[in-house]
């Protein structure tokens, strides 16, 4: 074990100790935690931010999560092969990654977009995942919303063959204007329309429940109407983007509706633990999972 591995092991062990159950006398077995967390993928960009990124794969496993998700690779100077080794050594699977995209409101970025997609697909294959979230819907000065949506759809339609040939999903992720201002796709309507009009089985949506609630509400009804265009889901409570139980969303009913609608993949825990208390966040996720 080299010096870096020793240091990572040390911080991972310390953080794991900090994640012990906060309730005196409570004894939950690793098997119970593991079963409860089967339906979730912990986002290691937003969890355990007090330790190096590389150490968070082990932390995910030691906290009994079987799946992880994270963000950019190429533009953040990360190597997919290194990340795949970290995941493999920790014994966790990668649920989804985020791919780079230029401002797709511009019609003249087609070549750059296709190059990004090819790299993203290669990364997904190395990481043994089949979902790449793509945004690229930032506003561009002097481009109307209508023109931006048309350009965005045209880019994705032209890329469909690449996604289909690789059997990797492109997941369009809408935002909300309160936490992510400056974007022209918010809520489900435009993204769902784009997916339906393109008609590709591999261009779908990352249905982030936090963004959906912040922008439009009616989580369960909209979910049922959009279920055929969903390939991935994420959650956080609203309005502060902490773990379920800290805000306004009844996630017990929402997640039940997700499963009833046919969604079987892990749900990404793209949330920021309230007060940076990861132990409490883990226990809140466990309590939620055991009520489903």
Beta strands, then each sheet from edge to edge (+ up, - down):
strand 1: 40-43
strand 2: 67-69
strand 3: 93-98
strand 4: 131-134
strand 5: 169-172
strand 6: 203-208
strand 7: 230-234
strand 8: 267-269
sheet 1: 1+ 2+ 3+ 4+ 5+ 6+ 7+ 8+ 1+
end
